[in-house]
Amino acid sequence: MARKRTASGGTPAVLALEKAGVPHTLHPYTHDPASGLSYGAEAAAALGVAPEQVLKTLMADVDGALVVAVVPVTGSLDLKALARAVGGKRAAMADVARAERATGYVAGGISPLGQRARHRTVLDASAQEFETVYVSGGRRGLDLALAPTDLVRLTGATVATIGR
């Protein structure tokens, strides 16, 4: 069952930022499923920002537990590094349906913020190179800009090199 938005249209991710009083900006764009671009590459192009600053949220299964991995859209997730970062042995990408159920978001719009349940989160260390990073706002066609330090604080993320 999908979560309802408030009358203002805020997603759970936006509401989490507002509730915490974290400075952020909303960056809506028109999602074009026919563009042929990945969601992250599409967001970077539409927003006119460096793709290295735009982060994708991936869900992985590490030793049977779901883990959130946040990495730049320009690269891929190193599953072995993710497992090491959380003290696990084996990691695999989570089934899309399982990720959607666990987070309350649809694939392509999964935000590391405002998920149904709190999951262990790992942020790629490269995000710390920027004052501001962009993550999904909880739906396709909406990104949020915030400081990586705020992202770490709100998600309780571990920072590690998990991207390639």
N, CA, C and O atoms as a DFTB+ gen file, in Angstrom:
656 C
 N C O
     1  1       0.840      -1.169       0.000
     2  2       0.000       0.000       0.000
     3  2       0.890       1.240       0.000
     4  3       1.772       1.365       0.850
     5  1       0.677       2.133      -0.918
     6  2       1.496       3.337      -1.025
     7  2       1.117       4.333       0.057
     8  3      -0.039       4.426       0.471
     9  1       2.113       5.067       0.498
    10  2       1.846       6.117       1.480
    11  2       1.171       7.285       0.801
    12  3       1.418       7.571      -0.371
    13  1       0.324       7.951       1.544
    14  2      -0.345       9.127       0.998
    15  2       0.553      10.336       1.152
    16  3       1.336      10.436       2.096
    17  1       0.425      11.239       0.219
    18  2       1.141      12.498       0.305
    19  2       0.268      13.486       1.060
    20  3      -0.950      13.329       1.137
    21  1       0.900      14.491       1.608
    22  2       0.137      15.539       2.276
    23  2      -0.524      16.404       1.222
    24  3      -0.257      16.263       0.029
    25  1      -1.377      17.289       1.667
    26  2      -2.060      18.191       0.742
    27  2      -1.057      19.021      -0.056
    28  3      -1.333      19.406      -1.192
    29  1       0.108      19.299       0.535
    30  2       1.121      20.091      -0.166
    31  2       1.882      19.256      -1.196
    32  3       2.665      19.806      -1.969
    33  1       1.666      17.937      -1.222
    34  2       2.332      17.083      -2.196
    35  2       3.644      16.523      -1.711
    36  3       4.360      15.894      -2.490
    37  1       3.994      16.727      -0.442
    38  2       5.265      16.255       0.084
    39  2       5.321      14.746       0.181
    40  3       4.374      14.111       0.645
    41  1       6.420      14.176      -0.253
    42  2       6.647      12.739      -0.117
    43  2       7.166      12.469       1.295
    44  3       7.535      13.408       2.001
    45  1       7.200      11.212       1.716
    46  2       7.776      10.915       3.032
    47  2       9.213      11.429       3.181
    48  3       9.616      11.817       4.278
    49  1       9.985      11.435       2.093
    50  2      11.353      11.947       2.146
    51  2      11.360      13.449       2.432
    52  3      12.131      13.921       3.268
    53  1      10.516      14.183       1.751
    54  2      10.425      15.625       1.957
    55  2       9.933      15.912       3.374
    56  3      10.458      16.792       4.056
    57  1       8.935      15.172       3.804
    58  2       8.402      15.371       5.157
    59  2       9.448      15.082       6.223
    60  3       9.497      15.769       7.244
    61  1      10.287      14.071       5.999
    62  2      11.356      13.745       6.955
    63  2      12.346      14.902       7.068
    64  3      12.792      15.237       8.165
    65  1      12.685      15.504       5.946
    66  2      13.609      16.646       5.965
    67  2      12.980      17.847       6.662
    68  3      13.628      18.530       7.455
    69  1      11.699      18.095       6.354
    70  2      11.011      19.223       6.977
    71  2      10.897      19.026       8.485
    72  3      11.139      19.955       9.255
    73  1      10.532      17.825       8.903
    74  2      10.380      17.533      10.326
    75  2      11.702      17.704      11.072
    76  3      11.716      18.177      12.208
    77  1      12.806      17.324      10.441
    78  2      14.123      17.431      11.062
    79  2      14.700      18.847      10.961
    80  3      15.727      19.145      11.569
    81  1      14.038      19.714      10.194
    82  2      14.527      21.078      10.031
    83  2      15.808      21.172       9.235
    84  3      16.603      22.090       9.435
    85  1      16.015      20.226       8.332
    86  2      17.241      20.181       7.534
    87  2      17.096      21.071       6.296
    88  3      16.117      20.957       5.559
    89  1      18.068      21.951       6.073
    90  2      18.028      22.771       4.857
    91  2      18.120      21.879       3.618
    92  3      18.979      21.003       3.527
    93  1      17.234      22.117       2.689
    94  2      17.206      21.334       1.449
    95  2      16.457      22.128       0.388
    96  3      15.762      23.097       0.693
    97  1      16.605      21.711      -0.839
    98  2      15.816      22.296      -1.913
    99  2      15.217      21.172      -2.745
   100  3      15.818      20.110      -2.909
   101  1      14.032      21.422      -3.260
   102  2      13.332      20.465      -4.120
   103  2      13.682      20.779      -5.572
   104  3      13.740      21.939      -5.982
   105  1      13.912      19.723      -6.329
   106  2      14.256      19.889      -7.740
   107  2      13.400      18.956      -8.590
   108  3      13.838      17.867      -8.961
   109  1      12.171      19.392      -8.898
   110  2      11.325      18.559      -9.764
   111  2      11.773      18.671     -11.222
   112  3      12.310      19.695     -11.646
   113  1      11.547      17.624     -11.958
   114  2      11.821      17.626     -13.384
   115  2      10.834      16.665     -14.021
   116  3      10.218      15.848     -13.336
   117  1      10.688      16.764     -15.323
   118  2       9.753      15.891     -16.034
   119  2      10.454      14.581     -16.355
   120  3      11.415      14.540     -17.122
   121  1       9.955      13.520     -15.755
   122  2      10.502      12.189     -16.019
   123  2       9.986      11.711     -17.370
   124  3       8.782      11.723     -17.625
   125  1      10.902      11.291     -18.227
   126  2      10.540      10.800     -19.554
   127  2      10.962       9.342     -19.676
   128  3      12.137       9.057     -19.906
   129  1      10.010       8.408     -19.524
   130  2      10.367       6.994     -19.604
   131  2      10.942       6.583     -20.956
   132  3      11.585       5.539     -21.063
   133  1      10.718       7.386     -21.978
   134  2      11.224       7.060     -23.312
   135  2      12.622       7.628     -23.557
   136  3      13.167       7.459     -24.648
   137  1      13.208       8.292     -22.572
   138  2      14.501       8.954     -22.777
   139  2      15.639       7.965     -23.026
   140  3      16.627       8.303     -23.676
   141  1      15.500       6.748     -22.510
   142  2      16.567       5.766     -22.660
   143  2      17.676       5.941     -21.641
   144  3      18.617       5.148     -21.613
   145  1      17.586       6.960     -20.805
   146  2      18.591       7.204     -19.777
   147  2      18.193       6.498     -18.483
   148  3      17.015       6.236     -18.242
   149  1      19.187       6.196     -17.660
   150  2      18.875       5.693     -16.330
   151  2      18.221       6.827     -15.558
   152  3      18.341       7.991     -15.942
   153  1      17.524       6.495     -14.465
   154  2      16.850       7.532     -13.682
   155  2      17.839       8.595     -13.214
   156  3      17.551       9.789     -13.291
   157  1      18.992       8.170     -12.734
   158  2      19.984       9.111     -12.229
   159  2      20.574       9.994     -13.307
   160  3      20.724      11.200     -13.110
   161  1      20.912       9.408     -14.445
   162  2      21.467      10.185     -15.559
   163  2      20.427      11.169     -16.077
   164  3      20.755      12.299     -16.438
   165  1      19.189      10.736     -16.110
   166  2      18.105      11.620     -16.534
   167  2      17.985      12.803     -15.572
   168  3      17.832      13.945     -16.006
   169  1      18.055      12.530     -14.272
   170  2      17.954      13.595     -13.274
   171  2      19.099      14.585     -13.424
   172  3      18.868      15.795     -13.415
   173  1      20.331      14.097     -13.562
   174  2      21.488      14.977     -13.697
   175  2      21.349      15.874     -14.925
   176  3      21.616      17.074     -14.858
   177  1      20.930      15.288     -16.045
   178  2      20.771      16.062     -17.273
   179  2      19.657      17.095     -17.130
   180  3      19.819      18.249     -17.527
   181  1      18.531      16.679     -16.565
   182  2      17.392      17.587     -16.426
   183  2      17.687      18.728     -15.456
   184  3      17.210      19.847     -15.648
   185  1      18.467      18.450     -14.421
   186  2      18.768      19.464     -13.414
   187  2      20.001      20.288     -13.760
   188  3      20.248      21.328     -13.151
   189  1      20.773      19.824     -14.736
   190  2      21.962      20.558     -15.148
   191  2      23.059      20.559     -14.094
   192  3      23.771      21.549     -13.923
   193  1      23.189      19.435     -13.385
   194  2      24.234      19.330     -12.363
   195  2      25.207      18.210     -12.738
   196  3      24.901      17.342     -13.556
   197  1      26.383      18.257     -12.115
   198  2      27.391      17.232     -12.380
   199  2      26.844      15.866     -11.980
   200  3      26.348      15.714     -10.864
   201  1      26.920      14.875     -12.857
   202  2      26.376      13.561     -12.534
   203  2      27.008      12.926     -11.294
   204  3      26.379      12.105     -10.627
   205  1      28.246      13.305     -10.985
   206  2      28.916      12.752      -9.799
   207  2      28.244      13.208      -8.509
   208  3      28.401      12.576      -7.464
   209  1      27.489      14.315      -8.587
   210  2      26.789      14.869      -7.432
   211  2      25.427      14.227      -7.221
   212  3      24.840      14.353      -6.147
   213  1      24.927      13.545      -8.233
   214  2      23.613      12.908      -8.158
   215  2      23.814      11.470      -7.694
   216  3      24.586      10.715      -8.285
   217  1      23.114      11.108      -6.637
   218  2      23.286       9.789      -6.035
   219  2      22.067       8.922      -6.273
   220  3      20.934       9.403      -6.278
   221  1      22.316       7.635      -6.471
   222  2      21.221       6.684      -6.613
   223  2      21.138       5.856      -5.343
   224  3      22.137       5.589      -4.676
   225  1      19.924       5.465      -5.035
   226  2      19.670       4.656      -3.848
   227  2      19.375       3.240      -4.305
   228  3      18.420       2.996      -5.042
   229  1      20.203       2.317      -3.863
   230  2      20.054       0.910      -4.228
   231  2      19.799       0.093      -2.969
   232  3      20.288       0.424      -1.889
   233  1      19.040      -0.958      -3.121
   234  2      18.779      -1.858      -2.004
   235  2      19.488      -3.177      -2.276
   236  3      19.358      -3.770      -3.347
   237  1      20.233      -3.612      -1.283
   238  2      20.962      -4.873      -1.398
   239  2      20.578      -5.780      -0.240
   240  3      20.134      -5.320       0.812
   241  1      20.755      -7.053      -0.451
   242  2      20.550      -8.059       0.584
   243  2      21.936      -8.474       1.056
   244  3      22.710      -9.062       0.301
   245  1      22.240      -8.161       2.313
   246  2      23.529      -8.551       2.883
   247  2      23.253      -9.575       3.974
   248  3      22.707      -9.243       5.026
   249  1      23.632     -10.811       3.717
   250  2      23.433     -11.901       4.671
   251  2      21.983     -11.978       5.174
   252  3      21.732     -12.253       6.347
   253  1      21.043     -11.729       4.261
   254  2      19.624     -11.854       4.584
   255  2      18.942     -10.582       5.054
   256  3      17.724     -10.576       5.226
   257  1      19.682      -9.511       5.266
   258  2      19.102      -8.240       5.719
   259  2      19.205      -7.195       4.617
   260  3      20.208      -7.126       3.906
   261  1      18.168      -6.388       4.480
   262  2      18.210      -5.319       3.493
   263  2      19.112      -4.189       3.977
   264  3      19.072      -3.791       5.141
   265  1      19.922      -3.686       3.055
   266  2      20.841      -2.583       3.325
   267  2      20.668      -1.567       2.205
   268  3      20.549      -1.931       1.035
   269  1      20.656      -0.289       2.576
   270  2      20.565       0.796       1.606
   271  2      21.977       1.212       1.216
   272  3      22.819       1.462       2.078
   273  1      22.231       1.284      -0.081
   274  2      23.522       1.748      -0.597
   275  2      23.265       3.000      -1.425
   276  3      22.408       3.001      -2.309
   277  1      24.007       4.062      -1.138
   278  2      23.831       5.322      -1.850
   279  2      25.150       5.641      -2.549
   280  3      26.163       5.912      -1.904
   281  1      25.114       5.601      -3.887
   282  2      26.323       5.767      -4.696
   283  2      26.058       6.736      -5.851
   284  3      24.905       6.945      -6.227
   285  1      27.112       7.328      -6.418
   286  2      26.924       8.224      -7.569
   287  2      26.296       7.495      -8.755
   288  3      26.548       6.312      -8.983
   289  1      25.473       8.229      -9.501
   290  2      24.812       7.628     -10.660
   291  2      25.796       7.309     -11.770
   292  3      25.470       6.566     -12.696
   293  1      26.997       7.863     -11.686
   294  2      28.002       7.649     -12.733
   295  2      28.698       6.305     -12.613
   296  3      29.414       5.903     -13.530
   297  1      28.508       5.609     -11.518
   298  2      29.201       4.346     -11.324
   299  2      28.255       3.232     -10.942
   300  3      27.048       3.295     -11.177
   301  1      28.838       2.216     -10.347
   302  2      28.040       1.075      -9.913
   303  2      28.400       0.738      -8.467
   304  3      29.370       1.258      -7.915
   305  1      27.620      -0.120      -7.885
   306  2      27.817      -0.543      -6.507
   307  2      28.760      -1.733      -6.459
   308  3      28.575      -2.706      -7.191
   309  1      29.762      -1.661      -5.607
   310  2      30.669      -2.780      -5.358
   311  2      30.059      -3.584      -4.211
   312  3      30.159      -3.192      -3.048
   313  1      29.431      -4.703      -4.545
   314  2      28.715      -5.501      -3.540
   315  2      29.643      -6.058      -2.464
   316  3      29.256      -6.142      -1.299
   317  1      30.857      -6.435      -2.840
   318  2      31.796      -6.950      -1.841
   319  2      32.176      -5.848      -0.856
   320  3      32.265      -6.093       0.347
   321  1      32.401      -4.640      -1.361
   322  2      32.742      -3.512      -0.486
   323  2      31.569      -3.169       0.429
   324  3      31.768      -2.831       1.595
   325  1      30.347      -3.257      -0.098
   326  2      29.167      -2.998       0.732
   327  2      29.082      -4.007       1.866
   328  3      28.855      -3.632       3.016
   329  1      29.261      -5.284       1.550
   330  2      29.214      -6.323       2.585
   331  2      30.265      -6.042       3.657
   332  3      29.976      -6.126       4.851
   333  1      31.481      -5.710       3.232
   334  2      32.547      -5.392       4.200
   335  2      32.172      -4.200       5.072
   336  3      32.434      -4.201       6.275
   337  1      31.557      -3.182       4.468
   338  2      31.220      -1.950       5.193
   339  2      30.226      -2.184       6.330
   340  3      30.202      -1.438       7.309
   341  1      29.407      -3.229       6.189
   342  2      28.424      -3.511       7.247
   343  2      28.774      -4.771       8.033
   344  3      27.962      -5.272       8.811
   345  1      29.989      -5.279       7.823
   346  2      30.419      -6.458       8.566
   347  2      29.783      -7.745       8.094
   348  3      29.702      -8.719       8.841
   349  1      29.330      -7.747       6.843
   350  2      28.702      -8.939       6.285
   351  2      29.655      -9.747       5.437
   352  3      30.791      -9.347       5.181
   353  1      29.161     -10.901       5.005
   354  2      29.980     -11.785       4.172
   355  2      29.578     -11.744       2.709
   356  3      30.433     -11.742       1.823
   357  1      28.282     -11.712       2.457
   358  2      27.805     -11.839       1.079
   359  2      26.694     -10.828       0.813
   360  3      25.775     -10.669       1.617
   361  1      26.793     -10.151      -0.323
   362  2      25.777      -9.174      -0.709
   363  2      25.311      -9.448      -2.130
   364  3      26.088      -9.879      -2.983
   365  1      24.035      -9.193      -2.368
   366  2      23.443      -9.304      -3.702
   367  2      22.392      -8.208      -3.816
   368  3      21.848      -7.758      -2.808
   369  1      22.113      -7.789      -5.012
   370  2      21.061      -6.797      -5.198
   371  2      19.738      -7.391      -4.717
   372  3      19.444      -8.559      -4.972
   373  1      18.956      -6.589      -4.030
   374  2      17.656      -7.033      -3.532
   375  2      16.662      -7.118      -4.680
   376  3      16.759      -6.379      -5.660
   377  1      15.728      -8.008      -4.549
   378  2      14.628      -8.109      -5.501
   379  2      13.879      -6.773      -5.512
   380  3      13.631      -6.197      -4.453
   381  1      13.520      -6.279      -6.693
   382  2      12.867      -4.979      -6.825
   383  2      11.568      -4.923      -6.017
   384  3      11.317      -3.938      -5.323
   385  1      10.757      -5.951      -6.099
   386  2       9.487      -5.950      -5.367
   387  2       9.732      -5.894      -3.857
   388  3       9.006      -5.213      -3.133
   389  1      10.733      -6.597      -3.396
   390  2      11.066      -6.570      -1.960
   391  2      11.538      -5.175      -1.545
   392  3      11.160      -4.676      -0.485
   393  1      12.357      -4.557      -2.378
   394  2      12.847      -3.203      -2.090
   395  2      11.691      -2.210      -2.045
   396  3      11.641      -1.346      -1.170
   397  1      10.770      -2.335      -2.984
   398  2       9.616      -1.425      -3.011
   399  2       8.737      -1.608      -1.775
   400  3       8.290      -0.628      -1.178
   401  1       8.491      -2.854      -1.393
   402  2       7.672      -3.113      -0.188
   403  2       8.349      -2.577       1.064
   404  3       7.694      -1.987       1.924
   405  1       9.643      -2.778       1.169
   406  2      10.377      -2.394       2.372
   407  2      10.525      -0.882       2.522
   408  3      10.572      -0.367       3.639
   409  1      10.597      -0.177       1.399
   410  2      10.832       1.266       1.462
   411  2       9.560       2.095       1.337
   412  3       9.490       3.210       1.853
   413  1       8.560       1.555       0.656
   414  2       7.354       2.330       0.387
   415  2       7.461       3.183      -0.867
   416  3       6.572       3.983      -1.157
   417  1       8.539       3.014      -1.602
   418  2       8.763       3.778      -2.829
   419  2       8.827       2.844      -4.026
   420  3       9.031       1.639      -3.873
   421  1       8.650       3.411      -5.232
   422  2       8.787       2.612      -6.450
   423  2      10.220       2.711      -6.954
   424  3      10.903       3.709      -6.727
   425  1      10.662       1.673      -7.636
   426  2      12.010       1.670      -8.228
   427  2      12.151       2.893      -9.129
   428  3      11.230       3.246      -9.865
   429  1      13.300       3.524      -9.063
   430  2      13.515       4.758      -9.804
   431  2      13.134       5.978      -8.994
   432  3      13.404       7.110      -9.396
   433  1      12.503       5.747      -7.848
   434  2      12.106       6.847      -6.967
   435  2      12.388       6.521      -5.515
   436  3      11.871       7.186      -4.617
   437  1      13.208       5.497      -5.272
   438  2      13.517       5.122      -3.888
   439  2      14.464       6.162      -3.301
   440  3      15.543       6.421      -3.836
   441  1      14.043       6.738      -2.212
   442  2      14.853       7.731      -1.509
   443  2      15.501       7.073      -0.299
   444  3      14.927       6.154       0.285
   445  1      16.686       7.531       0.084
   446  2      17.278       7.011       1.315
   447  2      16.583       7.581       2.555
   448  3      16.831       7.129       3.673
   449  1      15.720       8.564       2.353
   450  2      15.022       9.250       3.440
   451  2      13.546       8.867       3.472
   452  3      12.941       8.636       2.425
   453  1      12.970       8.800       4.660
   454  2      11.528       8.588       4.790
   455  2      11.045       7.207       4.400
   456  3       9.892       7.049       4.000
   457  1      11.891       6.216       4.506
   458  2      11.475       4.855       4.166
   459  2      10.531       4.295       5.234
   460  3      10.536       4.756       6.376
   461  1       9.734       3.316       4.863
   462  2       8.783       2.705       5.800
   463  2       9.450       2.228       7.080
   464  3       8.936       2.438       8.179
   465  1      10.586       1.592       6.927
   466  2      11.351       1.095       8.076
   467  2      12.779       1.582       7.903
   468  3      13.246       1.782       6.782
   469  1      13.453       1.767       8.995
   470  2      14.846       2.214       8.926
   471  2      15.736       1.012       8.583
   472  3      15.668      -0.036       9.226
   473  1      16.553       1.191       7.575
   474  2      17.491       0.149       7.152
   475  2      18.909       0.664       7.343
   476  3      19.168       1.866       7.279
   477  1      19.800      -0.250       7.572
   478  2      21.212       0.127       7.636
   479  2      21.564       0.778       6.314
   480  3      21.194       0.274       5.253
   481  1      22.276       1.891       6.367
   482  2      22.575       2.677       5.172
   483  2      24.072       2.915       5.063
   484  3      24.745       3.178       6.060
   485  1      24.588       2.821       3.834
   486  2      25.993       3.112       3.572
   487  2      26.045       4.129       2.440
   488  3      25.474       3.920       1.370
   489  1      26.741       5.234       2.696
   490  2      26.920       6.294       1.710
   491  2      28.332       6.203       1.156
   492  3      29.299       6.104       1.910
   493  1      28.444       6.237      -0.166
   494  2      29.770       6.197      -0.772
   495  2      30.566       7.430      -0.358
   496  3      30.044       8.544      -0.349
   497  1      31.830       7.218      -0.016
   498  2      32.698       8.282       0.495
   499  2      32.846       9.444      -0.482
   500  3      33.111      10.568      -0.056
   501  1      32.684       9.203      -1.766
   502  2      32.844      10.273      -2.755
   503  2      31.830      11.397      -2.569
   504  3      32.066      12.518      -3.018
   505  1      30.719      11.116      -1.923
   506  2      29.693      12.142      -1.705
   507  2      30.219      13.280      -0.845
   508  3      29.737      14.408      -0.943
   509  1      31.197      12.994      -0.011
   510  2      31.743      14.012       0.882
   511  2      32.584      15.058       0.161
   512  3      32.990      16.051       0.764
   513  1      32.847      14.844      -1.117
   514  2      33.614      15.811      -1.907
   515  2      32.773      17.037      -2.278
   516  3      33.311      18.035      -2.757
   517  1      31.456      16.963      -2.060
   518  2      30.557      18.024      -2.489
   519  2      29.873      18.679      -1.284
   520  3      29.612      18.033      -0.270
   521  1      29.590      19.976      -1.424
   522  2      28.813      20.679      -0.395
   523  2      27.371      20.213      -0.421
   524  3      26.708      20.130       0.613
   525  1      26.896      19.910      -1.625
   526  2      25.507      19.508      -1.834
   527  2      25.468      18.282      -2.722
   528  3      26.199      18.190      -3.708
   529  1      24.603      17.336      -2.362
   530  2      24.356      16.170      -3.207
   531  2      22.862      16.100      -3.500
   532  3      22.050      16.719      -2.812
   533  1      22.518      15.347      -4.521
   534  2      21.131      15.196      -4.945
   535  2      20.730      13.739      -4.791
   536  3      21.417      12.842      -5.278
   537  1      19.613      13.508      -4.110
   538  2      19.074      12.159      -3.958
   539  2      17.610      12.179      -4.381
   540  3      16.998      13.242      -4.479
   541  1      17.065      11.017      -4.626
   542  2      15.659      10.936      -4.999
   543  2      14.792      11.515      -3.884
   544  3      15.041      11.315      -2.695
   545  1      13.777      12.233      -4.316
   546  2      12.833      12.819      -3.367
   547  2      11.680      11.910      -3.032
   548  3      10.749      12.322      -2.340
   549  1      11.719      10.674      -3.511
   550  2      10.655       9.732      -3.179
   551  2       9.676       9.465      -4.306
   552  3       8.678       8.768      -4.122
   553  1       9.962      10.014      -5.456
   554  2       9.177       9.693      -6.651
   555  2      10.020      10.021      -7.874
   556  3      10.932      10.845      -7.812
   557  1       9.708       9.377      -8.965
   558  2      10.410       9.668     -10.206
   559  2      10.094      11.115     -10.588
   560  3       8.941      11.548     -10.556
   561  1      11.144      11.848     -10.949
   562  2      10.933      13.232     -11.347
   563  2      11.081      14.238     -10.208
   564  3      10.711      15.402     -10.360
   565  1      11.619      13.798      -9.070
   566  2      11.852      14.724      -7.961
   567  2      13.154      14.356      -7.266
   568  3      13.312      13.246      -6.759
   569  1      14.077      15.303      -7.249
   570  2      15.319      15.124      -6.493
   571  2      15.366      16.160      -5.385
   572  3      14.750      17.222      -5.473
   573  1      16.103      15.830      -4.350
   574  2      16.312      16.721      -3.216
   575  2      17.793      17.048      -3.141
   576  3      18.635      16.164      -3.304
   577  1      18.112      18.292      -2.898
   578  2      19.498      18.698      -2.695
   579  2      19.691      18.966      -1.209
   580  3      18.904      19.676      -0.584
   581  1      20.754      18.383      -0.655
   582  2      21.075      18.591       0.747
   583  2      22.554      18.332       0.969
   584  3      23.234      17.781       0.104
   585  1      23.040      18.727       2.117
   586  2      24.440      18.490       2.451
   587  2      24.643      17.012       2.759
   588  3      23.796      16.397       3.407
   589  1      25.757      16.431       2.302
   590  2      25.990      15.015       2.596
   591  2      26.069      14.739       4.106
   592  3      25.711      13.650       4.554
   593  1      26.531      15.712       4.879
   594  2      26.580      15.515       6.340
   595  2      25.177      15.360       6.917
   596  3      24.970      14.588       7.853
   597  1      24.214      16.094       6.359
   598  2      22.824      15.950       6.814
   599  2      22.254      14.602       6.393
   600  3      21.498      13.982       7.141
   601  1      22.614      14.148       5.199
   602  2      22.160      12.835       4.737
   603  2      22.677      11.740       5.672
   604  3      21.936      10.827       6.037
   605  1      23.941      11.836       6.052
   606  2      24.532      10.858       6.974
   607  2      23.810      10.903       8.328
   608  3      23.464       9.865       8.893
   609  1      23.594      12.101       8.827
   610  2      22.962      12.247      10.138
   611  2      21.534      11.693      10.155
   612  3      21.150      10.986      11.087
   613  1      20.755      12.015       9.123
   614  2      19.354      11.585       9.119
   615  2      19.170      10.093       8.884
   616  3      18.217       9.494       9.382
   617  1      20.077       9.497       8.128
   618  2      19.942       8.076       7.818
   619  2      20.761       7.200       8.757
   620  3      20.595       5.981       8.780
   621  1      21.645       7.825       9.530
   622  2      22.551       7.043      10.380
   623  2      23.559       6.270       9.553
   624  3      24.041       5.215       9.964
   625  1      23.873       6.807       8.381
   626  2      24.719       6.088       7.423
   627  2      26.154       5.923       7.881
   628  3      26.718       6.750       8.598
   629  1      26.708       4.825       7.435
   630  2      28.142       4.581       7.500
   631  2      28.700       5.145       6.199
   632  3      28.084       4.987       5.145
   633  1      29.855       5.800       6.256
   634  2      30.483       6.312       5.040
   635  2      31.643       5.380       4.704
   636  3      32.520       5.136       5.533
   637  1      31.633       4.863       3.476
   638  2      32.669       3.931       3.028
   639  2      32.771       3.983       1.512
   640  3      31.850       4.451       0.843
   641  1      33.861       3.517       0.980
   642  2      34.017       3.453      -0.469
   643  2      33.315       2.184      -0.953
   644  3      33.833       1.074      -0.829
   645  1      32.114       2.388      -1.512
   646  2      31.317       1.249      -1.989
   647  2      30.987       1.345      -3.469
   648  3      30.350       0.451      -4.025
   649  1      31.414       2.423      -4.106
   650  2      31.141       2.610      -5.541
   651  2      32.357       2.263      -6.369
   652  3      33.487       2.253      -5.881
   653  1      32.100       1.980      -7.631
   654  2      33.195       1.716      -8.584
   655  2      33.130       2.747      -9.679
   656  3      33.952       2.726     -10.595
